[in-house]
Amino acid sequence: QAAGTRQEAVLMRALVTGAAGFIGSHLSERLLAEGAEVVGIDCFTDYYPRAFKDANLAALATNPRFMLVEARIQDADLPRLLGGITHVFHLAAQAGVRKSWGGEFRHYIENNIEATQILLEACANSNLARFVYASSSSVYGDAAAMPMREDGLPRPISPYGVTKLAGEHLCRLYHARLGVPSVSVRYFTVYGPRQRPDMAFHRFLKAALTDQPIHVYGDGRQTRDFTFVSDAVSATVAAGTRETPGRVYNIGGGSRVSVNEVLALVGRLVGKPLDIRYEADQAGDMRDTYADTSLARRDLAYAPSVTLEEGLDIERRWLSAMLARS
C-alpha cells in the first residue's frame, strides 16, 4: 500500500539539461515544488563565471528529490540517466547571439546541435511522456511579420539562431520518424532573478545600481517582447504535461517595448538619472521581436501574469541583494 501511494505521488521524474542555468534552475525548483523528482545535468561551460551557476543551485542542492550530474550530454551515460525518466526538459545550450560568429561557432555546433541530436537519439529508446526543447525567438530573424507566428518562415540572422532552429528541426524529425514526443517552446527575451550577467536587463540594472555608464547597442528604439522567468517556466511545464507533442509554441510576455522605454523604467525604479551611452549595432541582433502567443494560450493555457514593471523590480531587488553580498 505504501509503495503504491508513493508511486502515485511521484507523477513526474524529470531530466533537466542545463539545470544550473538561469531558466533551468527556476524550472527545476518549480518541478520539485510540484512534487516531481528531478535529475539535473550541466557541463558548466565557461560562457560566464561558474559562481553564478553555483549560486543558482543553492536551493536545489538541499532538496533530496534533486540529483545533479556534472557532464556534457555527449559524455554522459544517457541510458542510465534516462532510466525511469518520464519527462525531458532540454534547456542546455551555448547561449549568446553576438559570440556565435567566427571560431566560437564550433561551441554552438557541439552544445546546441550535436548534444540535442545525441539526446534525442537516446530518448528514441525511452518511454517518455514528453521531450520539451527550449528554442528561441532568434529563429525568426528580421523578415518575420509582426506579431511573429509559429507558421511564419524562420530566417535567423545569427549563427546562434541557426543552431536553435536546427534543434527544432531535429525534434520534429525524431517525433515524426522515431516517436519522440517532442514539443519546442520559443522563448522571447526571458528576464528575472539569476539572469545571465551578459544579458541586457542584468547589465542595465547593475550599472544603474552602481552608478556606472549603461552601454546600449543600437539607438534604443529596437523593440523586444520581454518575458518574466516564472511565466516562461509555467509555459515550459505546461508543454511537458499537456497533449501537444510535435508542435512549436511562442512564449512571450505579451507586450512589445522599446529598449529606451525599458531604460526609462529602470531610471524610475532606481530613482536616479542614468548615464546612457549608445554604441554601434551588434551583428546578429534582431531589430524587433513580438510574439503571437495564441497557440500557447489555446493549447497550454498560457497566460503571462507578471508585468514588465513588476518583473524588472523583482530583478532589481535580487540584483541589489547580490551586490550587497559581494
N, C-alpha and C positions, 0 to 999 in steps of 0.2 A: 504493500500500500504506500509506504513512504517513498519507495523508488518511483512508483507511478506518479505520485504527486510532484516529485522533483522533476521528472521528465516533462510534465505538463507546464511547470513553472518556467522552464527554460525554453522559450518559444523560438529563440534565435541563438545560434552560435556563429559569430561573425568574424571574418578575417578582414581587417582594415589595413590596407597598404598605405604607407605614408602616415602612420598613426602618430608620429611625433611632430607632424607639421601643424600649420595654422588650422586648417579646416579639419584635418584628420584627427587631431586631439579633441576638438569640440565634438566631432561625430562620435568618437569612441566614448566620451563621457555621456553623451545622450543615450547611446545604446545601452551602456551599463545602467543608467538611471531607469531605463525601461525594462530592465530585467535580463538583458542579454549577457552572454559570455563573449568576450572579445579577445581575439588573438591579434596583436598589432605587429606589423613588420615595418622596419625603417632602416635604411642604409646610411643615414646621417651624412648626406652629401655635404660638401664644403661650400655650397652656394651662399650660405650665411652662417655665422658662428654657431657651433653646437650648443652653446649655453642657452640660446633661445629655445631650442628643442627640448633640452633637459628640463627647462622650466615648464614647458608645455605639458610634460609628462608627470609633473609633480603629483597632481591629484589622481592620475591613473595608477601610479606605482603603488599606492596604498590599497587598491581595490583587489580583493582576492579573485575576482572573476576576470581580471585582466592579465594577460601574459604578453611580454614584449620579446620579439625576436629581432636581433640586430643583424641584418644581412641584406644583400642585394637580392632581388627576386630571382635573378639569373643563377645565384649561388645557393639559394635556399632549398631545403628538402621539401618541395611542394607536395608530393604525395602524403608525407607525414603531416604537414601543416593543414592540409585540406581535409584530413580525416575527421569526420563528424561536423564539418563546417556546413552551415545551411545557407549563408549569405556571404558574398564577397563584395566589399566596397573598395574599389581600386582608385585611390587618390594619389598614390606615389607618382611623382613626375619631376623632371628637371624644369624648374619654373623660370620665368623671365623672358619677355619678348626681346628686349634690347641685347641681351647676351647670347642670343641664339644664332647670331651671324658668325661667319668665319670658322676658324678652327674649333670653336666651342660647340659647333653643331654636332660633333660626334657624341657629346654627352647627351644630347637630346634624342639622338637615334637610339642610344643604349637604354636610357631611362624612360623614354616615352613610347618608343615603338617596339624595340626588342623585348623589353620587360613585359609590355602588355601582351604581345603575342605568346610569350612563354607562359604567362599566367593563364591566358585563355586556353592554350593547349592543355595545360594541366587540369583545368576545370571541365574540359570536354569529357573527362572520365569520372566526374564527380556528380553526385545527385544534388545539385544546388537548387534552391528556390529562386535565387536571383543573383545576378552579377551586375553591379552598378558601376559604371565608368564615369569618372569626373572629367568632363570636357570643358570647353572654354568658349566664350563669345569671340575669341580671337579667330575662330574658324571662319567667321563671316567676311572679314576684310572690309574694305570701304565701298564696295559696289552694291551691297545689300540695301533693299528698300527699308524705310523706317515705318513702323517698328519691325524689327527683324523676326522673320517667321522660320520655323524649322524646315519648311518645304522650299525655302529660297536656296539659290545656288551658292554654296560656300566658296569664297575666293580669298583665302588667308593671304596677308601681306607680310608675314614674318615666318621664318623657319619654325619657330615655336608653334605658331598656328597650324602649319603644315603637319607637324608631328601629332598634335592633338586631333586633327581631322583624320589622320591615318589610324589613330587608335579607335576612333568611332567606326571607321570602315572595317577594321578588324573585328570589333564587337558585333557588327551587323553580319559579317561573313560567318563568324563562329556560331552565331544564333541560327542563321539560315541553313548552314551545312552540317553543323555538329550539335545543334540543340542547346548551346549555352544560353540560358535565359537572361540575356543582357539588356540593359537599359542605359542610355547615356544622358547625362544631365550637363547642359551647357551653362556654367556659372558666368554671371555678369558682374565683374569687379566686386568681389567679396571683401568686406572690411569688418573690423571689430577687434576686440582684445586678442592678442597673440598674432596680429597681422605681421607679415614679414617686414623686416626693417627697411627693405628697398622699396616698398610699396608707398604710393603717394600719400595716403592719409597718415601713415606712420611717420613719414618724413615731414609732412606739413605740421602735424601736431607737436612732434618732438622739437622742431625748430622754433615754433611759436612759444612753447613752454620754456625753452632755454634761451630765448632772445637771440636766436641765430637767423640768418637770412633764409628765406624759403625759395628754393630753386624750382622753377616751373618750366617744363619742356613745352615749347609752343607758346601761343598767345593767350592761353587760358580760356579761350572760347570753345574748345573742344568739349564734347558732352559725353557723359557716361551714365549708365543705368547701375547705380550703386546698390549692392545687396548686403544686408547685415548678416553676419555669420550664422546666427541662430535660425534665420529664415532659410538660408542655404542648407543647413543641416536638416531642418524639418522636411524640405523637399527631397533631400537625399534618402532619408529614412523612408519616406512615402514611396519613392521609386523602388525601394527594396521590398516593400510589403504589399503593394497593390498589383493587380493582374495586368501588367503592361509590358511584358518582355518584347524586345525588338524595336522599341521606339526611342526617339530622341526628344528631350524637353528643354526649353529655355527656362532658366531660373534667374529672374531679375527682381529688382527691388520695387519696381512699379512706377518709377519716375525718371525723367531724363533731365539731368542737371549739369550745368557747365562747371568747369574747374574753377572759374572765377567766382561763381556762386558758392562753391564749397569753401573757398578761401574767405569769403565774407562771413560765412557761418563760423569758420574756425576763429576768426577775429572776435566775433561776438562771444563765443564760448570761453576763450581765454581772457577776454576783457582788456585787450590792448592792441595797438596798431601792429600790423605785420610788415616786415621788410621783404617784399616780394621781388624776385629778380627773374625775369623771363629769359629763357635760353632757346636755342635752336630746337626744332622738332627732332625727334629721335627715329631712326629707321625702324619700321615695323609698328610704330604706334598708330592705332586706328584714330580717325578723326571723331567719329561718333559711334555710340552704341545705345540701343534701346530695344528691350526685349518685348515681344508679343508673348505673353505667358498664358494665353487662353487654353492651350492644350494641357499645361500643367494644372491649371485651375480645374479643368474638366476631369482629368484622369487621376491626378494626385491630390485633389482638394487643396492645392497650393494657394495660400493667401498671405503674402508678406505682411507682417504685423509691426515691424519696427521702422519708424520714420527716420529719414536721414539725420535730422537734428538729434533725435533720441540716440541713434546709434553712434554718431560722432561724439556725443557727450559721454557715452559709456566707454568708448575707446580712449577719450581724453583722460577720464578718471583712472582707467587701467594704466595708461602710459605714465601719468603723474606718479602713481604709486610705484611703478617700476623704476622711474628716475630717482625717487626718494630713497629707494633701497640701494641704488648703485653708488 
